[in-house]
Amino acid sequence: MNSTDVPRPVFLPSGPSWNAQAHLVGEVLHTVTAAAARTPDDTRYLVPALTWQVAADQVRDCVTADHHPDRLRILLLPAHALEAIWSCRTALARTTGHDDNAERLTGLLDSYLDPVHDIGLPGLMDALDQVLAVLTLDLPAARTLATRVALNRGIREEDQEVLDEIRAAWRRTGTSS
């Protein structure tokens, strides 16, 4: 296993706003997965069904029923899962233009997003961008803190500064803890 295959610890918010965004994105990715899995053409929905599935599963792992903002949640994020989410984001972005190859994906999203979630593609993209902002947040001090928490060494008083820095980064993306 090389260093790029080692999962990176990511702190996750645990508030209702974050959960709603992650749930929405995970559900939409799962819906595209289901449609893509029913076709033998890997390019019909711009990326293979497996890519949609990996992305959907990873984003769904971000959702929790625990809405206590003071609780720490850490996700071990494999590089291949983050790459899958980025690939799906790229595919979804292609539906905003006049890309003939994105026609089936555009049709699927048009028939699903507004009737089921009462949002359009811009709302989905905003939610996906916020999910990606949290998943790509990479503060060196946060890695040290995640290691300490994972080893059950607890949070020290000086760790509060790191937690405040993480929460500030979330707020800058529009995501609250």
C-alpha atoms as an extended CHARMM CRD file, in Angstrom:
* protein
*
       177  EXT
         1         1  MET       CA              0.0000000000        0.0000000000        0.0000000000  PROA      1               0.0000000000
         2         2  ASN       CA              1.4880000000        3.3620000000       -0.9390000000  PROA      2               0.0000000000
         3         3  SER       CA              0.9010000000        6.5950000000        0.9590000000  PROA      3               0.0000000000
         4         4  THR       CA             -1.8150000000        7.7700000000       -1.4300000000  PROA      4               0.0000000000
         5         5  ASP       CA             -3.9110000000        4.7170000000       -0.5130000000  PROA      5               0.0000000000
         6         6  VAL       CA             -3.8810000000        5.4840000000        3.2180000000  PROA      6               0.0000000000
         7         7  PRO       CA             -7.2390000000        6.9160000000        4.3110000000  PROA      7               0.0000000000
         8         8  ARG       CA             -7.0300000000       10.4810000000        5.5560000000  PROA      8               0.0000000000
         9         9  PRO       CA             -8.9270000000       11.4210000000        8.7330000000  PROA      9               0.0000000000
        10        10  VAL       CA            -11.5240000000       14.1280000000        8.1500000000  PROA      10              0.0000000000
        11        11  PHE       CA            -13.5340000000       15.8690000000       10.8470000000  PROA      11              0.0000000000
        12        12  LEU       CA            -17.2290000000       16.0700000000       10.0290000000  PROA      12              0.0000000000
        13        13  PRO       CA            -19.8590000000       18.4820000000       11.2790000000  PROA      13              0.0000000000
        14        14  SER       CA            -22.7680000000       16.9090000000       13.1030000000  PROA      14              0.0000000000
        15        15  GLY       CA            -25.4570000000       19.5620000000       12.7920000000  PROA      15              0.0000000000
        16        16  PRO       CA            -28.7850000000       19.2210000000       11.0100000000  PROA      16              0.0000000000
        17        17  SER       CA            -27.7490000000       21.5190000000        8.1530000000  PROA      17              0.0000000000
        18        18  TRP       CA            -24.7030000000       19.3780000000        7.3390000000  PROA      18              0.0000000000
        19        19  ASN       CA            -26.7190000000       16.1850000000        7.5950000000  PROA      19              0.0000000000
        20        20  ALA       CA            -29.3840000000       17.5460000000        5.2390000000  PROA      20              0.0000000000
        21        21  GLN       CA            -26.7410000000       18.4900000000        2.6540000000  PROA      21              0.0000000000
        22        22  ALA       CA            -24.8840000000       15.1880000000        2.8840000000  PROA      22              0.0000000000
        23        23  HSD       CA            -28.1480000000       13.2160000000        2.8190000000  PROA      23              0.0000000000
        24        24  LEU       CA            -29.3550000000       15.0580000000       -0.2890000000  PROA      24              0.0000000000
        25        25  VAL       CA            -26.0690000000       14.5630000000       -2.1360000000  PROA      25              0.0000000000
        26        26  GLY       CA            -25.8210000000       10.9050000000       -1.1060000000  PROA      26              0.0000000000
        27        27  GLU       CA            -29.3820000000       10.2110000000       -2.1880000000  PROA      27              0.0000000000
        28        28  VAL       CA            -28.9260000000       11.8540000000       -5.5920000000  PROA      28              0.0000000000
        29        29  LEU       CA            -25.6530000000        9.9910000000       -6.1820000000  PROA      29              0.0000000000
        30        30  HSD       CA            -27.3910000000        6.7610000000       -5.1860000000  PROA      30              0.0000000000
        31        31  THR       CA            -30.2290000000        7.4690000000       -7.6340000000  PROA      31              0.0000000000
        32        32  VAL       CA            -27.7510000000        7.9870000000      -10.4630000000  PROA      32              0.0000000000
        33        33  THR       CA            -25.9900000000        4.7880000000       -9.3590000000  PROA      33              0.0000000000
        34        34  ALA       CA            -29.2380000000        2.8490000000       -9.7170000000  PROA      34              0.0000000000
        35        35  ALA       CA            -29.8610000000        4.2630000000      -13.1950000000  PROA      35              0.0000000000
        36        36  ALA       CA            -26.2630000000        3.7440000000      -14.3250000000  PROA      36              0.0000000000
        37        37  ALA       CA            -26.2490000000        0.1420000000      -13.0600000000  PROA      37              0.0000000000
        38        38  ARG       CA            -29.1660000000       -0.6880000000      -15.3530000000  PROA      38              0.0000000000
        39        39  THR       CA            -27.3030000000        0.1450000000      -18.5320000000  PROA      39              0.0000000000
        40        40  PRO       CA            -24.4240000000       -1.7710000000      -20.1120000000  PROA      40              0.0000000000
        41        41  ASP       CA            -22.9550000000        1.5010000000      -21.4210000000  PROA      41              0.0000000000
        42        42  ASP       CA            -20.4650000000        2.8580000000      -18.8430000000  PROA      42              0.0000000000
        43        43  THR       CA            -20.5720000000        6.2900000000      -20.4480000000  PROA      43              0.0000000000
        44        44  ARG       CA            -24.3450000000        6.6940000000      -20.5240000000  PROA      44              0.0000000000
        45        45  TYR       CA            -24.2120000000        8.6430000000      -17.2430000000  PROA      45              0.0000000000
        46        46  LEU       CA            -20.7260000000       10.0080000000      -17.9890000000  PROA      46              0.0000000000
        47        47  VAL       CA            -18.8900000000        7.8850000000      -15.4070000000  PROA      47              0.0000000000
        48        48  PRO       CA            -19.2520000000        4.1670000000      -14.6360000000  PROA      48              0.0000000000
        49        49  ALA       CA            -21.8940000000        2.9640000000      -12.1970000000  PROA      49              0.0000000000
        50        50  LEU       CA            -19.1810000000        1.8310000000       -9.7920000000  PROA      50              0.0000000000
        51        51  THR       CA            -17.8360000000        5.3870000000       -9.5570000000  PROA      51              0.0000000000
        52        52  TRP       CA            -21.3230000000        6.6830000000       -8.7390000000  PROA      52              0.0000000000
        53        53  GLN       CA            -21.6860000000        3.8940000000       -6.1550000000  PROA      53              0.0000000000
        54        54  VAL       CA            -18.3720000000        4.5870000000       -4.3960000000  PROA      54              0.0000000000
        55        55  ALA       CA            -19.1870000000        8.2990000000       -4.2420000000  PROA      55              0.0000000000
        56        56  ALA       CA            -22.7320000000        7.6620000000       -2.9730000000  PROA      56              0.0000000000
        57        57  ASP       CA            -21.5710000000        5.2620000000       -0.2760000000  PROA      57              0.0000000000
        58        58  GLN       CA            -18.8650000000        7.6270000000        0.9400000000  PROA      58              0.0000000000
        59        59  VAL       CA            -21.1590000000       10.6450000000        1.1190000000  PROA      59              0.0000000000
        60        60  ARG       CA            -23.8460000000        8.6070000000        2.8620000000  PROA      60              0.0000000000
        61        61  ASP       CA            -21.2290000000        7.7160000000        5.5110000000  PROA      61              0.0000000000
        62        62  CYS       CA            -21.0640000000       11.4330000000        6.3220000000  PROA      62              0.0000000000
        63        63  VAL       CA            -24.6460000000       11.5620000000        7.5970000000  PROA      63              0.0000000000
        64        64  THR       CA            -25.4100000000       10.9940000000       11.2480000000  PROA      64              0.0000000000
        65        65  ALA       CA            -28.4120000000       11.0850000000       13.5290000000  PROA      65              0.0000000000
        66        66  ASP       CA            -26.2640000000       12.7550000000       16.1830000000  PROA      66              0.0000000000
        67        67  HSD       CA            -26.9240000000       16.4880000000       16.0130000000  PROA      67              0.0000000000
        68        68  HSD       CA            -24.7430000000       17.5560000000       18.9420000000  PROA      68              0.0000000000
        69        69  PRO       CA            -22.2660000000       20.0820000000       17.5330000000  PROA      69              0.0000000000
        70        70  ASP       CA            -19.8450000000       19.4850000000       20.4030000000  PROA      70              0.0000000000
        71        71  ARG       CA            -19.3450000000       15.8340000000       19.4550000000  PROA      71              0.0000000000
        72        72  LEU       CA            -16.3700000000       14.9520000000       17.3110000000  PROA      72              0.0000000000
        73        73  ARG       CA            -16.9260000000       12.8660000000       14.2370000000  PROA      73              0.0000000000
        74        74  ILE       CA            -14.0180000000       11.5640000000       12.2300000000  PROA      74              0.0000000000
        75        75  LEU       CA            -14.2980000000        9.8510000000        8.8700000000  PROA      75              0.0000000000
        76        76  LEU       CA            -11.4060000000        7.9230000000        7.3770000000  PROA      76              0.0000000000
        77        77  LEU       CA            -11.5470000000        9.0430000000        3.7640000000  PROA      77              0.0000000000
        78        78  PRO       CA             -9.7880000000        6.8510000000        1.1870000000  PROA      78              0.0000000000
        79        79  ALA       CA             -8.2430000000        8.7420000000       -1.7340000000  PROA      79              0.0000000000
        80        80  HSD       CA            -10.1470000000        6.6230000000       -4.2690000000  PROA      80              0.0000000000
        81        81  ALA       CA            -13.4690000000        7.6090000000       -2.6750000000  PROA      81              0.0000000000
        82        82  LEU       CA            -12.6330000000       11.3090000000       -2.8300000000  PROA      82              0.0000000000
        83        83  GLU       CA            -11.5990000000       10.8610000000       -6.4680000000  PROA      83              0.0000000000
        84        84  ALA       CA            -14.9570000000        9.1970000000       -7.1820000000  PROA      84              0.0000000000
        85        85  ILE       CA            -16.8400000000       12.1050000000       -5.6220000000  PROA      85              0.0000000000
        86        86  TRP       CA            -14.8290000000       14.5770000000       -7.7120000000  PROA      86              0.0000000000
        87        87  SER       CA            -15.5340000000       12.5250000000      -10.8680000000  PROA      87              0.0000000000
        88        88  CYS       CA            -19.2470000000       12.6100000000      -10.1350000000  PROA      88              0.0000000000
        89        89  ARG       CA            -19.0980000000       16.3380000000       -9.4590000000  PROA      89              0.0000000000
        90        90  THR       CA            -17.4140000000       16.8300000000      -12.8420000000  PROA      90              0.0000000000
        91        91  ALA       CA            -20.1280000000       14.7490000000      -14.5190000000  PROA      91              0.0000000000
        92        92  LEU       CA            -22.8860000000       16.7030000000      -12.7770000000  PROA      92              0.0000000000
        93        93  ALA       CA            -21.2670000000       19.9910000000      -13.8070000000  PROA      93              0.0000000000
        94        94  ARG       CA            -21.4240000000       18.8790000000      -17.4360000000  PROA      94              0.0000000000
        95        95  THR       CA            -25.2250000000       18.8230000000      -17.1950000000  PROA      95              0.0000000000
        96        96  THR       CA            -25.3100000000       22.6070000000      -16.7740000000  PROA      96              0.0000000000
        97        97  GLY       CA            -23.9270000000       23.1940000000      -20.2580000000  PROA      97              0.0000000000
        98        98  HSD       CA            -25.0050000000       22.0090000000      -23.6620000000  PROA      98              0.0000000000
        99        99  ASP       CA            -23.1140000000       18.7390000000      -23.5470000000  PROA      99              0.0000000000
       100       100  ASP       CA            -24.8830000000       16.1680000000      -25.7210000000  PROA      100             0.0000000000
       101       101  ASN       CA            -23.1280000000       13.3590000000      -23.8430000000  PROA      101             0.0000000000
       102       102  ALA       CA            -24.7340000000       14.5580000000      -20.6020000000  PROA      102             0.0000000000
       103       103  GLU       CA            -28.2700000000       14.3980000000      -22.0240000000  PROA      103             0.0000000000
       104       104  ARG       CA            -29.3560000000       11.2410000000      -20.1550000000  PROA      104             0.0000000000
       105       105  LEU       CA            -27.9170000000       12.4520000000      -16.8720000000  PROA      105             0.0000000000
       106       106  THR       CA            -29.6010000000       15.8230000000      -17.3460000000  PROA      106             0.0000000000
       107       107  GLY       CA            -32.9220000000       14.1050000000      -18.0290000000  PROA      107             0.0000000000
       108       108  LEU       CA            -32.5930000000       11.9070000000      -14.9560000000  PROA      108             0.0000000000
       109       109  LEU       CA            -31.7530000000       14.8680000000      -12.7210000000  PROA      109             0.0000000000
       110       110  ASP       CA            -34.5380000000       17.0220000000      -14.1670000000  PROA      110             0.0000000000
       111       111  SER       CA            -37.1210000000       14.3310000000      -13.4640000000  PROA      111             0.0000000000
       112       112  TYR       CA            -35.7940000000       13.6430000000       -9.9610000000  PROA      112             0.0000000000
       113       113  LEU       CA            -34.4760000000       16.7800000000       -8.2730000000  PROA      113             0.0000000000
       114       114  ASP       CA            -37.4020000000       19.1690000000       -8.5160000000  PROA      114             0.0000000000
       115       115  PRO       CA            -40.2850000000       16.7330000000       -7.9370000000  PROA      115             0.0000000000
       116       116  VAL       CA            -38.5810000000       14.7960000000       -5.1270000000  PROA      116             0.0000000000
       117       117  HSD       CA            -36.3930000000       17.4030000000       -3.4250000000  PROA      117             0.0000000000
       118       118  ASP       CA            -37.8780000000       20.6710000000       -4.6820000000  PROA      118             0.0000000000
       119       119  ILE       CA            -34.4510000000       21.9180000000       -5.7790000000  PROA      119             0.0000000000
       120       120  GLY       CA            -32.7140000000       22.2880000000       -9.0780000000  PROA      120             0.0000000000
       121       121  LEU       CA            -29.2490000000       21.3900000000      -10.2430000000  PROA      121             0.0000000000
       122       122  PRO       CA            -27.7280000000       24.6190000000       -8.8340000000  PROA      122             0.0000000000
       123       123  GLY       CA            -28.9790000000       23.6700000000       -5.3550000000  PROA      123             0.0000000000
       124       124  LEU       CA            -27.5350000000       20.1840000000       -5.7020000000  PROA      124             0.0000000000
       125       125  MET       CA            -24.2030000000       21.5690000000       -6.8820000000  PROA      125             0.0000000000
       126       126  ASP       CA            -24.0850000000       23.9680000000       -3.9110000000  PROA      126             0.0000000000
       127       127  ALA       CA            -24.7060000000       21.0750000000       -1.5110000000  PROA      127             0.0000000000
       128       128  LEU       CA            -22.1160000000       18.9030000000       -3.2520000000  PROA      128             0.0000000000
       129       129  ASP       CA            -19.5640000000       21.7220000000       -3.1630000000  PROA      129             0.0000000000
       130       130  GLN       CA            -20.1190000000       22.1170000000        0.5780000000  PROA      130             0.0000000000
       131       131  VAL       CA            -19.6780000000       18.3820000000        1.1060000000  PROA      131             0.0000000000
       132       132  LEU       CA            -16.4580000000       18.4740000000       -0.9180000000  PROA      132             0.0000000000
       133       133  ALA       CA            -15.2320000000       21.5330000000        0.9880000000  PROA      133             0.0000000000
       134       134  VAL       CA            -15.5540000000       19.5960000000        4.2490000000  PROA      134             0.0000000000
       135       135  LEU       CA            -14.0400000000       16.4090000000        2.8260000000  PROA      135             0.0000000000
       136       136  THR       CA            -11.0520000000       18.2190000000        1.3330000000  PROA      136             0.0000000000
       137       137  LEU       CA            -10.3020000000       20.3650000000        4.3720000000  PROA      137             0.0000000000
       138       138  ASP       CA             -6.7640000000       19.3590000000        5.2500000000  PROA      138             0.0000000000
       139       139  LEU       CA             -5.3100000000       21.1120000000        8.2580000000  PROA      139             0.0000000000
       140       140  PRO       CA             -2.0920000000       19.5200000000        9.5600000000  PROA      140             0.0000000000
       141       141  ALA       CA             -3.0840000000       20.2370000000       13.1710000000  PROA      141             0.0000000000
       142       142  ALA       CA             -6.4040000000       18.4690000000       12.5290000000  PROA      142             0.0000000000
       143       143  ARG       CA             -4.5420000000       15.3210000000       11.4770000000  PROA      143             0.0000000000
       144       144  THR       CA             -2.6210000000       15.3270000000       14.7370000000  PROA      144             0.0000000000
       145       145  LEU       CA             -5.8150000000       15.8490000000       16.7040000000  PROA      145             0.0000000000
       146       146  ALA       CA             -7.5900000000       13.0670000000       14.7910000000  PROA      146             0.0000000000
       147       147  THR       CA             -4.7570000000       10.6810000000       15.6030000000  PROA      147             0.0000000000
       148       148  ARG       CA             -4.9080000000       11.5850000000       19.2780000000  PROA      148             0.0000000000
       149       149  VAL       CA             -8.6980000000       11.1150000000       19.3680000000  PROA      149             0.0000000000
       150       150  ALA       CA             -8.4650000000        7.8080000000       17.4860000000  PROA      150             0.0000000000
       151       151  LEU       CA             -5.9490000000        6.5490000000       20.0280000000  PROA      151             0.0000000000
       152       152  ASN       CA             -8.3870000000        7.4790000000       22.8170000000  PROA      152             0.0000000000
       153       153  ARG       CA             -5.9750000000        9.9570000000       24.2710000000  PROA      153             0.0000000000
       154       154  GLY       CA             -8.7190000000       12.5630000000       24.5660000000  PROA      154             0.0000000000
       155       155  ILE       CA             -8.8450000000       16.2050000000       23.6960000000  PROA      155             0.0000000000
       156       156  ARG       CA             -6.5390000000       18.5190000000       25.5460000000  PROA      156             0.0000000000
       157       157  GLU       CA             -7.2900000000       22.1330000000       26.3360000000  PROA      157             0.0000000000
       158       158  GLU       CA             -4.9020000000       23.3400000000       23.6310000000  PROA      158             0.0000000000
       159       159  ASP       CA             -6.7950000000       21.2490000000       21.0690000000  PROA      159             0.0000000000
       160       160  GLN       CA             -9.7240000000       23.6610000000       21.3270000000  PROA      160             0.0000000000
       161       161  GLU       CA             -7.8340000000       26.0600000000       19.0600000000  PROA      161             0.0000000000
       162       162  VAL       CA             -7.6670000000       23.3860000000       16.3380000000  PROA      162             0.0000000000
       163       163  LEU       CA            -11.3640000000       22.6220000000       16.7380000000  PROA      163             0.0000000000
       164       164  ASP       CA            -12.1530000000       26.3360000000       16.4620000000  PROA      164             0.0000000000
       165       165  GLU       CA            -10.0450000000       26.5050000000       13.2890000000  PROA      165             0.0000000000
       166       166  ILE       CA            -11.9430000000       23.5310000000       11.8080000000  PROA      166             0.0000000000
       167       167  ARG       CA            -15.3240000000       25.0490000000       12.6830000000  PROA      167             0.0000000000
       168       168  ALA       CA            -14.2580000000       28.4060000000       11.1900000000  PROA      168             0.0000000000
       169       169  ALA       CA            -13.2890000000       26.6320000000        7.9510000000  PROA      169             0.0000000000
       170       170  TRP       CA            -16.6920000000       24.9370000000        7.8710000000  PROA      170             0.0000000000
       171       171  ARG       CA            -18.4590000000       28.2750000000        8.3780000000  PROA      171             0.0000000000
       172       172  ARG       CA            -16.4780000000       29.7840000000        5.4830000000  PROA      172             0.0000000000
       173       173  THR       CA            -17.9480000000       27.0910000000        3.2300000000  PROA      173             0.0000000000
       174       174  GLY       CA            -21.4670000000       27.7650000000        4.5240000000  PROA      174             0.0000000000
       175       175  THR       CA            -21.5410000000       24.5830000000        6.5740000000  PROA      175             0.0000000000
       176       176  SER       CA            -22.1980000000       24.7770000000       10.2660000000  PROA      176             0.0000000000
       177       177  SER       CA            -21.4160000000       22.2430000000       12.9540000000  PROA      177             0.0000000000
